[in-house]
Amino acid sequence: MIDSPIAREFLETGRCQSCPIIDMHAHYGPFSGIYMPNHTPEQMLATLDRCGVELIVSSGHTALEDVVRGNAEMLSITERYPGRWYAYLVYNPHYPAEGQAQLEEYDRHPTLVGLKFHPSMHAYPLTGEAYRPALEFAAARRLIVLTHTWGDSPYNGPEHLAQVAERYPEVTFLAGHSCHGEFQKCMEVARKYPNVYLELTAAYAVRGLIEQMVETVGAHKIVFGCDLPWFDPHYAIGCVVMAHISDGARRAILRENALRILEGRRRV
């Protein structure tokens, strides 16, 4: 049995009451080709309440295909729950005119805290020229960019992440999924660049990986996410609280790092 007040509390109550959690990688709404039983705002919030998640930052599924309709949909949800639910503005490099118009509206929406890129889904490299307007926008405002990353990818592998991190030191990059499958290389990028953080969605399930991340990069460079409504946050949280790390590291991963990253970027 792991000797941890946080782990004991979670096992006994199903919640981290003494360490309210911040989830930096969530979505919203149905997704084509798969049934998600808990995708409505009410269902998602009920899930978060059950396991002690204080706030989440989401991008809309619809926005991955239609940035105009999908971003508006996501913002309509977060603006119903200010202080509890924040949003990433999805940017699709294939639609620069629509993307520019979306960026021009950014400052009007106080629940936005950054941008979301999905180079794999959009089949366009993170280092490509079409991302430059969004990255320059994010750099000028010192925003968060949550980007999908994956191992052995022609679009968003560790080498792509390293290049944009070096070009845009003002941007805080969250490496979604921590370059799944090339974890060691992603850890090397996070060690080298102060503006790169490892994000745990799907990675948390790899046995021993959280311990390796803490030892290699440090707990201060890891943030929690679980891709709700894709995955159950209880399992994801359990992977962190039952890892062989200190309670200080658990608090950093589940809450404190996200608070530090969000500082100055939350406007409500």
C-alpha positions as CSV (number, residue, x, y, z in Angstrom):
1,M,0.0,0.0,0.0
2,I,1.3,3.4,-1.0
3,D,1.7,5.6,2.1
4,S,0.0,8.8,0.8
5,P,-2.8,10.9,2.4
6,I,-3.9,11.9,-1.2
7,A,-4.0,8.2,-2.4
8,R,-5.8,7.1,0.8
9,E,-8.4,9.8,0.5
10,F,-9.0,9.0,-3.2
11,L,-9.4,5.3,-2.5
12,E,-11.8,5.9,0.4
13,T,-14.0,8.6,-1.2
14,G,-13.3,8.5,-4.9
15,R,-12.3,12.2,-4.8
16,C,-9.2,14.2,-4.2
17,Q,-10.8,16.7,-1.8
18,S,-7.6,18.0,-0.3
19,C,-6.1,18.5,-3.8
20,P,-8.8,19.7,-6.2
21,I,-7.7,18.7,-9.7
22,I,-7.2,20.8,-12.8
23,D,-7.7,19.0,-16.1
24,M,-5.8,20.7,-18.9
25,H,-6.9,18.5,-21.8
26,A,-10.5,17.9,-22.3
27,H,-13.0,18.1,-25.2
28,Y,-16.7,18.6,-25.5
29,G,-19.6,17.1,-27.5
30,P,-20.2,14.0,-29.6
31,F,-17.6,12.7,-32.1
32,S,-18.2,11.1,-35.4
33,G,-17.7,7.3,-35.4
34,I,-17.8,6.7,-31.7
35,Y,-20.5,6.8,-29.0
36,M,-19.7,8.8,-25.9
37,P,-22.3,8.4,-23.2
38,N,-21.2,11.3,-21.1
39,H,-20.6,14.2,-23.5
40,T,-23.2,16.8,-22.5
41,P,-22.2,19.7,-20.2
42,E,-24.3,18.4,-17.4
43,Q,-23.0,14.9,-17.7
44,M,-19.4,16.0,-17.9
45,L,-19.7,18.3,-14.9
46,A,-21.3,15.5,-12.9
47,T,-18.4,13.3,-13.7
48,L,-15.9,16.0,-12.6
49,D,-17.8,16.6,-9.4
50,R,-17.7,12.9,-8.5
51,C,-13.9,12.7,-8.7
52,G,-13.0,16.2,-7.4
53,V,-12.0,18.0,-10.6
54,E,-12.2,21.8,-9.9
55,L,-11.9,23.0,-13.4
56,I,-11.2,21.9,-17.0
57,V,-9.9,23.4,-20.2
58,S,-11.5,22.0,-23.3
59,S,-11.6,22.3,-27.1
60,G,-14.8,21.3,-29.0
61,H,-14.9,18.2,-31.1
62,T,-16.9,20.1,-33.7
63,A,-14.1,22.7,-33.9
64,L,-11.6,20.1,-35.1
65,E,-13.7,20.0,-38.4
66,D,-15.4,23.4,-38.4
67,V,-13.6,26.0,-36.4
68,V,-16.2,28.7,-36.8
69,R,-19.2,26.6,-35.6
70,G,-17.2,24.5,-33.2
71,N,-15.3,27.3,-31.4
72,A,-18.6,29.2,-31.0
73,E,-20.2,26.1,-29.6
74,M,-17.4,25.6,-27.1
75,L,-17.4,29.2,-26.0
76,S,-21.1,29.1,-25.4
77,I,-20.5,26.3,-22.9
78,T,-17.6,27.8,-21.1
79,E,-19.3,31.1,-20.8
80,R,-22.2,29.4,-18.9
81,Y,-19.7,28.1,-16.4
82,P,-17.1,30.9,-15.9
83,G,-14.4,30.0,-13.4
84,R,-15.1,26.3,-13.8
85,W,-14.8,25.6,-17.5
86,Y,-12.2,27.3,-19.8
87,A,-11.5,26.9,-23.6
88,Y,-8.8,26.5,-26.1
89,L,-9.5,28.1,-29.5
90,V,-9.0,25.5,-32.2
91,Y,-6.9,26.6,-35.1
92,N,-7.0,24.7,-38.4
93,P,-4.0,25.5,-40.7
94,H,-5.9,24.6,-43.8
95,Y,-8.3,27.5,-43.3
96,P,-6.2,30.6,-42.7
97,A,-8.9,33.2,-43.4
98,E,-11.3,31.6,-40.9
99,G,-8.4,31.1,-38.5
100,Q,-7.4,34.8,-38.7
101,A,-10.9,35.9,-38.1
102,Q,-11.1,33.6,-35.0
103,L,-7.9,35.1,-33.6
104,E,-9.2,38.6,-34.1
105,E,-12.2,37.7,-31.9
106,Y,-10.0,36.1,-29.2
107,D,-9.8,39.0,-26.8
108,R,-13.6,39.3,-26.7
109,H,-13.9,35.9,-24.9
110,P,-12.6,35.9,-21.3
111,T,-12.9,32.1,-20.9
112,L,-10.2,31.5,-23.6
113,V,-6.8,30.7,-22.2
114,G,-5.0,29.5,-25.3
115,L,-5.0,27.7,-28.6
116,K,-5.4,24.0,-29.6
117,F,-3.6,22.4,-32.5
118,H,-4.2,18.9,-33.9
119,P,-1.5,18.4,-36.6
120,S,-2.3,14.7,-36.9
121,M,-6.0,15.1,-37.6
122,H,-5.3,18.0,-39.9
123,A,-2.4,16.2,-41.6
124,Y,-0.2,19.3,-41.4
125,P,3.2,19.6,-39.6
126,L,3.4,21.6,-36.5
127,T,6.4,23.3,-38.0
128,G,4.6,24.3,-41.2
129,E,4.3,27.9,-42.3
130,A,0.5,27.8,-42.0
131,Y,0.8,27.6,-38.2
132,R,3.0,30.7,-38.1
133,P,0.1,33.3,-37.7
134,A,-1.3,31.4,-34.8
135,L,2.0,30.9,-33.1
136,E,3.0,34.5,-33.5
137,F,-0.4,35.5,-32.1
138,A,0.2,33.1,-29.1
139,A,3.7,34.5,-28.6
140,A,2.6,38.1,-28.6
141,R,0.1,37.3,-25.8
142,R,2.2,34.6,-24.1
143,L,-0.6,32.1,-24.4
144,I,-0.9,28.4,-23.8
145,V,-0.8,26.1,-26.9
146,L,-2.0,22.6,-26.3
147,T,-0.9,20.6,-29.3
148,H,-1.5,17.0,-30.1
149,T,1.8,15.1,-30.2
150,W,2.5,11.5,-31.1
151,G,5.5,9.3,-31.6
152,D,6.8,8.5,-35.0
153,S,4.6,11.1,-36.5
154,P,5.3,13.1,-39.7
155,Y,3.3,16.0,-38.2
156,N,3.8,16.3,-34.5
157,G,6.7,14.3,-33.1
158,P,9.3,15.3,-30.6
159,E,11.4,17.0,-33.3
160,H,8.5,19.2,-34.4
161,L,7.8,20.1,-30.8
162,A,11.4,21.1,-30.2
163,Q,11.5,23.3,-33.3
164,V,8.5,25.4,-32.3
165,A,9.5,25.6,-28.7
166,E,12.8,27.1,-29.7
167,R,11.2,29.5,-32.2
168,Y,8.5,30.7,-29.8
169,P,9.9,30.8,-26.2
170,E,7.1,33.1,-25.1
171,V,4.5,30.3,-25.8
172,T,3.8,27.7,-23.2
173,F,3.5,24.4,-25.1
174,L,1.6,21.5,-23.5
175,A,2.7,18.3,-25.3
176,G,-0.6,16.5,-25.6
177,H,-0.1,12.7,-24.9
178,S,3.7,13.4,-24.4
179,C,4.5,12.2,-27.9
180,H,3.0,8.8,-27.1
181,G,5.4,6.0,-28.1
182,E,8.4,8.3,-28.1
183,F,8.2,9.3,-24.5
184,Q,12.0,9.5,-23.8
185,K,12.5,11.9,-26.7
186,C,9.6,14.0,-25.5
187,M,11.1,14.1,-22.0
188,E,14.4,15.3,-23.5
189,V,12.5,18.2,-25.2
190,A,10.8,19.1,-22.0
191,R,14.1,19.1,-20.1
192,K,15.7,21.3,-22.7
193,Y,13.0,23.9,-23.2
194,P,11.5,25.7,-20.2
195,N,8.3,26.4,-22.1
196,V,7.4,22.7,-22.8
197,Y,5.3,20.7,-20.4
198,L,4.4,17.0,-20.6
199,E,0.7,16.3,-20.7
200,L,-0.5,13.0,-19.4
201,T,-3.6,12.0,-21.5
202,A,-3.2,8.3,-22.5
203,A,0.4,8.4,-21.2
204,Y,-0.7,7.9,-17.6
205,A,-1.7,4.3,-18.5
206,V,1.8,3.3,-19.4
207,R,3.2,1.4,-16.4
208,G,6.0,3.2,-14.6
209,L,6.0,6.2,-17.0
210,I,4.8,8.8,-14.4
211,E,7.6,7.8,-12.1
212,Q,10.1,8.0,-15.0
213,M,8.8,11.4,-16.0
214,V,9.1,12.7,-12.4
215,E,12.7,11.4,-12.2
216,T,13.8,12.5,-15.6
217,V,12.1,15.9,-16.1
218,G,10.7,16.8,-12.6
219,A,7.1,16.9,-11.4
220,H,7.1,20.6,-12.0
221,K,7.0,20.0,-15.8
222,I,4.0,17.6,-15.9
223,V,0.3,18.5,-16.2
224,F,-2.8,16.4,-15.8
225,G,-5.3,15.7,-18.6
226,C,-7.5,12.8,-19.5
227,D,-9.4,13.7,-22.7
228,L,-12.8,13.7,-21.1
229,P,-15.3,12.6,-22.5
230,W,-13.1,10.0,-24.2
231,F,-11.6,8.5,-21.0
232,D,-12.7,8.2,-17.4
233,P,-11.0,10.7,-15.1
234,H,-11.2,8.3,-12.1
235,Y,-8.8,5.9,-13.8
236,A,-6.5,8.7,-15.0
237,I,-6.4,10.3,-11.5
238,G,-5.9,6.9,-10.0
239,C,-2.8,6.4,-12.1
240,V,-1.3,9.6,-10.7
241,V,-2.3,9.1,-7.0
242,M,-1.1,5.5,-7.0
243,A,2.2,6.2,-8.7
244,H,5.4,5.8,-6.7
245,I,6.0,9.5,-6.3
246,S,5.7,11.9,-3.4
247,D,2.6,13.8,-2.4
248,G,4.4,16.9,-3.4
249,A,4.8,15.5,-6.9
250,R,1.1,14.4,-6.9
251,R,0.0,18.0,-6.0
252,A,2.2,19.5,-8.6
253,I,0.9,17.3,-11.4
254,L,-2.8,17.3,-10.4
255,R,-3.1,21.0,-9.6
256,E,-0.2,23.3,-8.8
257,N,1.5,23.3,-12.3
258,A,-1.8,24.1,-14.0
259,L,-2.5,26.9,-11.6
260,R,0.9,28.4,-12.4
261,I,0.5,28.0,-16.1
262,L,-3.0,29.6,-16.0
263,E,-1.9,32.5,-13.9
264,G,-2.4,35.7,-15.8
265,R,-4.2,33.9,-18.6
266,R,-7.6,33.4,-16.8
267,R,-9.7,36.5,-17.2
268,V,-12.7,35.2,-15.2
